[in-house]
Each structure stands twice: as structure tokens, then as C-alpha cells.
């Protein structure tokens, strides 16, 4: 079979143990993203299998209909929203995902890396030291401050536990299930959404991005924040109302933002307004980009390809596509 691997930015798959498991198949790997539908269809060409690295490429109907030989999309991880399920089913294209959800440690760890780097001005101080200077800023201590966690799911709970260990007051907002969990864990649940945003010294977003949560953080919410507060987002940028964050940072509420995610990724050529702002610390969506997670991603994708090749597909997301084969 011809197998095309899309969007392997760091060229991880070629160096993995699972690459060798596809010996005997033609494997073509792309390390960049192509968003033009016609060019992307040409890139995939006559491949029977695509390995989709996370949700870096969208698979709308317009693309699916240009891929008559495609039989399988082996998805790394469990993301599924970027496929046109109906179009795949009509063409008999199976979408196979990971057998179980991946752990969230790496994203929680990066969240705290961003918090500490921002509050202690680490990127700036490192650069200043290289330029011959010594101690140019004063940082902010975490102990005794309020950590606002919006969404107490797997990642939010990990982040909250670390905040508690640092001696912070943990304040939680979100769905009733998040608020109930917060009360059970001894965290604070503010009396209102306004109080949640207004009371946080550090506020971090840990919500699942879907139609219900798109733009859930409004300009009015950001305007409630302290002029000394830090906003952190390692989830998805679409949680924040379009344009609201840049405008809020220009007004000084919050004082600073640490972002790992963007409206349209990848961000190339430094073309994003946050990258020009002195009160924003930006990283290129590193939350999940660790060796351990990549190993799991590609192992599950190759497992699904080999199962498909044997005539016994596993972890099929769109089972209705089986009827269209």
C-alpha cells in the first residue's frame, strides 16, 4: 500500500520504531502543512492510507471527493472533529483512531512551564544574561495568589493540584460537574463568573473546544481581570472570542498572556499579532509534543494500518463506512 504521513513537523515518525513496522509498504512523509485543497489532494495523490498527525489537516468533503483511492485515515490520538464523517462514509473511507485517550500530563506540565516562565520573566532574563546583563526584572511569587482554573477535567485537575501544592488558592469555574468536583476537592467556587475572572491572579483555560465552547471567553470577561493578572491558554484559541485577547492585552487587562495555541495553525513567518506584543509569551503548540506521546500516537496509527491490511480493521470511528466499502 502507499501510505502518506501528513504534518509530521518534527520528523518524528521516520525515527520511530513503528516506522520499520511498515516495511514493504511505500511510505511518504511530509513535514509541513498544505492547506490548499487542490495541492493537498495532489500531495496525497493515489495513496490508499493517510496517517493524520493530530488535527493539523482538515478533511472536508471537497478534499475527500478528490481522493478516489483513499481507503483509510489512521488518526493519531482521538481527535475526530476535522473529518467530514458523512463524506468518508459515502466513499467507504474508514477513520481509525487511538484505542484509548492519551494522558494529559504533558499539557499540564507545559501549563506550569508557561506560568513560571511568564511570572519570572525567564525568556527575557535568559536573553539579557546572554547580552551581558544581570537581573533586569522582578518576578511574581505564586504562594498566596489565586489560581483560576476554567474547566476541572483531566488537565485542569492536574494543574489545580500543582497550584494547591504551591500554596495557591484554587478557584474553579465551568460546568456544574466541574464546580461539584471543585467543592469535593476543597477548592473555591466563586459566587459568579464575574467574580471568577476578577479574582484570579493566574487564570488558565482547560475546556474542550467544540461548538458550545467556541468564544466562551468574552471581551467582557477579560476586562474583569486584574491589571496584574496572567491568562494562560494551552487548550484551543477558539475558546476566546475572536480578537478579544489582543485588544485586552493592549488595554492592560490582563497584564500578560501565555499562549500555546492559535486560531489558525501552524503560525509561520511570525505572522500573528501576539508575537509582536511585549506582554505575551508564545509557544508553538507544544502541549502534547513530547517523545512519549508521539510514540503512542504513531504506534496506535500503525496498529490500525496493519489491522486494516489484514482485513480486520480496529478502532473504527465511522463504522457506517464499512457498508460503503
Secondary structure, DSSP 8 states (H G I E B T S, - for coil): -EEEEE--TT--GGGSTTTGGGTTSEEEE--S----HHHHHHHHTT-SEEEE-TTSS-B-HHHHTT-TT--EEEESSS--TTB-HHHHHHHT-EEE--SS----HHHHHHHHHHHHHHHTTHHHHHHHHHTT----------TT-EEEEE--SHHHHHHHHHHHHTT-EEEEESSHHHHHHHHHTT-B--SSHHHHHHH-SEEEE----STTTTT-B-HHHHHTS-TT-EEEE-S-GGGB-TTHHHHHHHHTSSSEEEES--SSSS--TT-SGGGG-TTEEE-SS-TT-SHHHHHHHHHHHHHHHHHHHTT---SBS-GGGGGG-
